[in-house]
Amino acid sequence: MTTTGAHQEPTGRPARTWLWWGRRRSVALDVGLGLVSAFECALEGVGFADKAAIPVPVGVLFGLVVGSVLVLRRRWPIAVVLVSIATTPAEMGYLMAVVGLYTLAASDVPRRITAMLAGMSLAATLIVTFVRVHQDVASADFDPGAWYVPTMAGFMALGLTAPPLLFGLYIGARRRLMESLRERADSLEQELSLLADRAEQRAEWARTEERTRIAREMHDVVAHRVSLMVVHAAALQAVALKDPQKAVKNAALVGDMGRQALTELREMLGVLRAGEKDRAVAPVPLAAVRVAAAAAAAAAADDGPSLADLEGLVGESRQAGMVVELAVQGEVRGYAPEVEQTAYRVVQEALTNVHKHAAGAKVLVRLAHRDAEVAMQVENGAPDVSGSAADAGLPSGGNGLVGMRERVLALGGVFVSGPTDAGGFRVSAVLPDRDGFSESA
């Protein structure tokens, strides 16, 4: 069995390699077994020298060389078993035979080779044992019968061959199972790491989506209210000296709109603070974060504006001096909260853009209730360039149309905007009726 690859201590640190041994204790074990086997073969070499009629030192030296081959059992287990089979007729190397068979069975050597070498070792041991027992019986004073010699030879051969072979097969299977489990554990650890990274990415994506949604809400609330306040403030400045009564009325409108803006901002900030408190209690899984985010979005939609508030929205623009006409088609009915809020925000942002970019233009707001959808359109004429409508000089961040499009597309709707042939601008959106879809499903 050839030792390859990097070896590690149980602590995970790379272990120092010694030739083909992976650990220091493996070196000590094999060297110790080699010394014992060499000593055993050296003692058995004395008897071999007498039988072979060779000098005793030669037999002892032969035994030392043969026994020391056991040191190579991890590197060349086949060679160790072959040497033990070759020295079986000399009746030496019993320890080498047992340990060699165990090492061969526990190694990664193909099973065909293992079975062949085990059979050769069993046959050699059986023949030598049969001859030795037969000689012992022949020199004895009693005749145990014809069955005694083969039976005793078979038991002794199986006793020297089967236990180390079976134990080696068990240890090899156990080692391969442990390696498989370790590889599977490493694979699972990598998969868990990838899942954790993916969960973190999804959580970051969810946080980004939530921040984007909050930014849209803040933009819609602040831009519309503050735009109307700026328009009224400009009108207030224009009529302060000419018409004090109208100036007082405009000032009151500015105050009301400022209070409304502050109220809506407090409500939104309250939702954010509640979400932060919930997240600070304990860490939650990604699924719980998504459910909580969806619940927060649904709660914000329930508390937000609806299509029933369009009359008030249009009235605020009329009070600011804009000529606005509201046309409603179809049978009025209720929709899902997120649908109604999105429709309201589209109209609100479109009117805000008219205040910013088309002062004095006439505006037509259309709302159509259809079978499975609700459509809205805000179209304004060309801005008044005669100077009769004062330009409030409102700044534009360029995010209004982008926010409207994102809102509508998130609900599976259609959004179209662009200039008209008459020099005005048109914003159109169609939103699906989610309640109707759920009922039909």
Salt bridges, closest charged atoms under 4 A:
ASP30 OD1 - ARG73 NE 2.88
ASP30 OD2 - ARG74 NE 2.69
GLU91 OE1 - LYS51 NZ 3.54
GLU91 OE1 - ARG132 NH1 2.53
ASP108 OD1 - ARG176 NH1 3.78
ASP136 OD1 - ARG132 NE 3.93
GLU200 OE2 - ARG207 NH2 3.31
GLU204 OE1 - ARG207 NH2 2.69
GLU204 OE2 - ARG211 NH2 3.46
GLU210 OE2 - ARG213 NH2 2.76
GLU217 OE1 - ARG345 NH2 3.21
GLU217 OE2 - ARG407 NH2 2.81
ASP220 OD1 - HIS219 ND1 3.52
ASP220 OD2 - ARG407 NH2 2.81
ASP256 OD1 - ARG259 NH2 2.46
GLU264 OE2 - ARG225 NH2 3.08
GLU316 OE1 - HIS224 NE2 3.52
GLU316 OE2 - ARG225 NH1 2.58
GLU338 OE2 - ARG434 NH1 3.33
GLU349 OE1 - HIS219 ND1 3.57
GLU373 OE2 - ARG370 NH1 3.03
GLU379 OE1 - ARG366 NH1 3.64
GLU379 OE2 - ARG426 NH2 3.30
GLU406 OE1 - ARG216 NH1 2.79
ASP433 OD2 - ARG333 NE 3.54
